[in-house]
Amino acid sequence: MGWLWAIIVGLVLGLIAKAILPGKQHSPLWLTTVFGIIGGVLGNWLATKFGINETKGIDWGRHALQLAAAVVIVGVGDVIYKAIKGDRQAA
């Protein structure tokens, strides 16, 4: 069940990160989900390092770190994806 939640949360984080980033991202949905999962894991790790991974109620700090990490990972990942695939949709 943990993997299913990781995929769902990764998809949501990746899509929110894509919406936050300016411009068009070219990475496919499955890769955005992977980037979101990586961002979620990185955000959880950072929350543990900052001592805010488990609090009473909703862990807003942890979620903010997950989203921030996902934005960075989606942004960097998209640049790498475009470099590997080539910018075929140049304007």
N, C-alpha and C positions, 0 to 999 in steps of 0.2 A: 504494500500500500504506500510505502514511503516513496517509491519511484514514481508512482502515479501522481502524487502530490508535487513531487519535484518537477515533473513535466508540466503540470497545470500551472504551477507558480512561475516556472520558467517562461511559459508562453505568455502569461499575463505581464510579467516583468519586461520581457523582450518587446511586446507590443507597446507598452507604456513608454519604454525607452525610445522606441522608434518614433512615437508621437512627440516626444519632448525634443528630440534632435532636429535641428533645422535641415531643410533640404530633403531630398529623396535618398533613401537607403536602398541598395540594390541586392542585399542578401535575401535569400528565399526564407519562407516561413519556418522551415525546419531548422535552419541555421540561426535564425532569430531566437527560436526556442532554446537552442543549445547555448547561445550567448546569454539568454536570460537565466538559465540554470547556473551557468558559471558565475554570473553576477550575484545570484542568490546565495550561492555557496561562499563567494568572496565576502559578501555583505555579512553573512553569519559569522565568518571568521573574524572580521573586523569588529563586530559587535562583541564577540567573546574577548578580544584583546582590549576593548574599551570598558569591559565589565557591564555591558547593557544588554546581554543576549537574553536574559530571562528576568522579566520584571512582572509585577502584578498588573493584570489587565492586558491591554493591547500593547505590544512592544513597538511603539512608534519609532523609537530610535533605531531598532534593528531593521524595521521595514524601510526607513529612510536610507540607511546604509546599503541595503540590498538594491534599492532603486538607483541610488547614485552609482553603485558598482556596475549595475546593468547598463546604465547610460554610457559609462566609459567603455565597457566591454563591447556593446553594440556599435558604438562609434568607431573604436579601433578595429573591431572585427570587420566592419563594413569596408573600411579603407584597405585592409589586407585582402578581403574577398575581391574587391574591385581590382587590386593590383595583380592577383593571381588569375582572375578570369579575364582581365582586360576591360577597359571602359568602352564597351561596344555601343553604348547608348549615348555617346557624346553629343552634346547639343551644339 
